[in-house]
Amino acid sequence: MNIGLLGFGTVGKGVYDITATHPDLQVTRVLCRRDLTLPDAQVTHDFYDILNDESIDTVVEVLGGLHPAWDYVKAAILAGKNVVTANKALVNHFYDELIPLVEQSGVKFRCTAAVGGGIGWLTELERVKRIDTLSKVGGIMNGTCNYILDNMTTKGLDYGVALKQAQELGYAEADPSADVDGPDTWNKTIISANIAFDVSLDKTSVPVCGIRNISAVDVAEFTKRGYVCKMIGTAEKGEHGISAYVQPTLVPNGEPAAAVPMNYNLISMVGSNSGPRSLFGQGAGRYPTAYNVVQDCVDVLNGVGFYASYGQPVAANNDVALSYYVRGASDAWLEGNVSESWGEGVLTKPVAVAEMHAWLKQHPDAFIAAVN
Ligand SMILES: NC(=O)c1ccc[n+]([C@@H]2O[C@H](COP(=O)([O-])OP(=O)(O)OC[C@H]3O[C@@H](n4cnc5c(N)ncnc54)[C@H](OP(=O)(O)O)[C@@H]3O)[C@@H](O)[C@H]2O)c1
């Protein structure tokens, strides 16, 4: 396999290093903005050097972002090149164009590292589906949020201090919004649901809220009551269709998710025969992530393509009612739904997930967490 590698950052350098020890996977050209010299590959600033190189059969996209990454991926597929990417934003955003294009063109496309970085979650979904039916997928999919929440829980830190620490250690970006406000978990939840249930979820029907407004008083209250707050994405097939949502969630102490430390991920599924199962590991990091990008290259070399057929577009109906801890705002609707006082906040009676998220949009300074 001759690989054109788009991007030479955290993951790109990892892919280059791992493939260097596998003679059947050769990175022959690298697209990068910096001036760089590599012993075994030509470095270019011009994507067309890679697109027009007929000896390159596979493009590995690890640039990140939507553009120009999508323009390059699309051009590579149209030119008959296989594509491997770790870019969850790209896969989720362009799913309805990307997967049909891959199917029509006959190239191979893989994106295992896009969900759960080093874990290999999507390949496990693919494997389960050969003999089982999945009814639920999701879990802790964002290491930055988990690092912050774990430090708040175990060390009593306030949100701002825990975030700063995560930034200093390289677990959080200078602009942490894609992690702490939930879009990263949202992308991963929707991709997982699409593959698990062979559908294409209507993204606008999947609500998301993050951890930005959590405070030490919330965490102290949860600890007192035997709960740990985790950022969790959920997609579940029920009687009335699929429910999908992303939100801070209170997990009872003693459950595996409550014990997930540091920046680790724990992603779970429920299969008709296999039952509930969880995969634990590093959701990010140079070599764990590059490991799965290179595993995808091996799969492509062996003729293995995408994990699912392109499925019928469907809305996630969020036909689920949950109790929520709410602090930081109130109004008549909330007062009408309170079941008890929880420290500086309240606990609601079960309310529809979509309704709670719609309320939060009107009260952006509030913090909410669902009780599992
Ligand atoms: N980091 C992780 O642990 C991890 C885990 C799972 C998935 N991912 C996904 O993997 C992808 C890459 O992440 P990363 O952490 O490796 O990002 P990164 O460290 O920021 O690296 C991105 C690389 O792409 C290059 N680049 C960006 N735009 C370019 C352009 N227009 N033309 C040429 N080169 C360009 C950058 O060049 P310069 O350095 O010259 O700017 C850099 O080399 C993202 O989609 C991310 O979501 C990452």
The ligand as an SDF file (V2000), in Angstrom:
LIG
                    3D

 48 52  0  0  0  0  0  0  0  0999 V2000
   -4.9780   13.8760   18.8600 N   0  0  0  0  0  0  0  0  0  0  0  0
   -5.6600   12.7740   19.1760 C   0  0  0  0  0  0  0  0  0  0  0  0
   -5.3510   12.0890   20.1490 O   0  0  0  0  0  0  0  0  0  0  0  0
   -6.8250   12.3240   18.3240 C   0  0  0  0  0  0  0  0  0  0  0  0
   -7.6000   11.2210   18.7230 C   0  0  0  0  0  0  0  0  0  0  0  0
   -8.6440   10.7840   17.8920 C   0  0  0  0  0  0  0  0  0  0  0  0
   -8.9030   11.4500   16.7330 C   0  0  0  0  0  0  0  0  0  0  0  0
   -8.1640   12.5370   16.3910 N   0  0  0  0  0  0  0  0  0  0  0  0
   -8.4810   13.2310   15.1520 C   0  0  0  0  0  0  0  0  0  0  0  0
   -7.3540   13.1920   14.2940 O   0  0  0  0  0  0  0  0  0  0  0  0
   -7.3040   14.3730   13.5060 C   0  0  0  0  0  0  0  0  0  0  0  0
   -5.9240   15.0340   13.6590 C   0  0  0  0  0  0  0  0  0  0  0  0
   -5.7440   15.3850   15.0130 O   0  0  0  0  0  0  0  0  0  0  0  0
   -4.2980   15.8330   15.5650 P   0  0  0  0  0  0  0  0  0  0  0  0
   -4.4500   15.8680   17.0460 O   0  0  0  0  0  0  0  0  0  0  0  0
   -3.2290   15.0130   14.9610 O   0  0  0  0  0  0  0  0  0  0  0  0
   -4.2210   17.3220   15.0080 O   0  0  0  0  0  0  0  0  0  0  0  0
   -2.9420   18.2690   14.9580 P   0  0  0  0  0  0  0  0  0  0  0  0
   -1.9330   17.8230   15.9410 O   0  0  0  0  0  0  0  0  0  0  0  0
   -3.4420   19.6550   15.0270 O   0  0  0  0  0  0  0  0  0  0  0  0
   -2.3370   18.0020   13.5030 O   0  0  0  0  0  0  0  0  0  0  0  0
   -2.9380   18.4450   12.3250 C   0  0  0  0  0  0  0  0  0  0  0  0
   -1.9070   18.4470   11.2200 C   0  0  0  0  0  0  0  0  0  0  0  0
   -2.5510   18.8090   10.0120 O   0  0  0  0  0  0  0  0  0  0  0  0
   -1.8290   19.8620    9.3940 C   0  0  0  0  0  0  0  0  0  0  0  0
   -2.7770   20.7070    8.6760 N   0  0  0  0  0  0  0  0  0  0  0  0
   -3.9280   21.2400    9.1440 C   0  0  0  0  0  0  0  0  0  0  0  0
   -4.5480   21.9220    8.1680 N   0  0  0  0  0  0  0  0  0  0  0  0
   -3.7700   21.8070    7.0600 C   0  0  0  0  0  0  0  0  0  0  0  0
   -3.8720   22.2790    5.7370 C   0  0  0  0  0  0  0  0  0  0  0  0
   -4.8950   23.0360    5.3560 N   0  0  0  0  0  0  0  0  0  0  0  0
   -2.8950   21.9560    4.8550 N   0  0  0  0  0  0  0  0  0  0  0  0
   -1.8540   21.2150    5.2400 C   0  0  0  0  0  0  0  0  0  0  0  0
   -1.6930   20.7320    6.4980 N   0  0  0  0  0  0  0  0  0  0  0  0
   -2.6420   21.0360    7.3890 C   0  0  0  0  0  0  0  0  0  0  0  0
   -1.1450   20.6010   10.5210 C   0  0  0  0  0  0  0  0  0  0  0  0
   -0.0570   21.2810    9.9710 O   0  0  0  0  0  0  0  0  0  0  0  0
    0.7660   22.3810   10.7970 P   0  0  0  0  0  0  0  0  0  0  0  0
    1.3800   21.6570   11.9320 O   0  0  0  0  0  0  0  0  0  0  0  0
    1.7620   22.8500    9.8140 O   0  0  0  0  0  0  0  0  0  0  0  0
   -0.2400   23.4100   11.2100 O   0  0  0  0  0  0  0  0  0  0  0  0
   -0.7650   19.4210   11.4130 C   0  0  0  0  0  0  0  0  0  0  0  0
    0.4030   18.8170   10.9050 O   0  0  0  0  0  0  0  0  0  0  0  0
   -8.4760   15.2420   13.9750 C   0  0  0  0  0  0  0  0  0  0  0  0
   -9.5640   15.0560   13.1200 O   0  0  0  0  0  0  0  0  0  0  0  0
   -8.7930   14.6970   15.3540 C   0  0  0  0  0  0  0  0  0  0  0  0
  -10.1580   14.8740   15.7120 O   0  0  0  0  0  0  0  0  0  0  0  0
   -7.1290   12.9820   17.1510 C   0  0  0  0  0  0  0  0  0  0  0  0
  1  2  1  0
  2  3  2  0
  2  4  1  0
  4  5  1  0
  4 48  2  0
  5  6  2  0
  6  7  1  0
  7  8  2  0
  8  9  1  0
  8 48  1  0
  9 10  1  0
  9 46  1  0
 10 11  1  0
 11 12  1  0
 11 44  1  0
 12 13  1  0
 13 14  1  0
 14 15  2  0
 14 16  1  0
 14 17  1  0
 17 18  1  0
 18 19  2  0
 18 20  1  0
 18 21  1  0
 21 22  1  0
 22 23  1  0
 23 24  1  0
 23 42  1  0
 24 25  1  0
 25 26  1  0
 25 36  1  0
 26 27  1  0
 26 35  1  0
 27 28  2  0
 28 29  1  0
 29 30  1  0
 29 35  2  0
 30 31  1  0
 30 32  2  0
 32 33  1  0
 33 34  2  0
 34 35  1  0
 36 37  1  0
 36 42  1  0
 37 38  1  0
 38 39  2  0
 38 40  1  0
 38 41  1  0
 42 43  1  0
 44 45  1  0
 44 46  1  0
 46 47  1  0
M  CHG  2   8   1  16  -1
M  END
$$$$
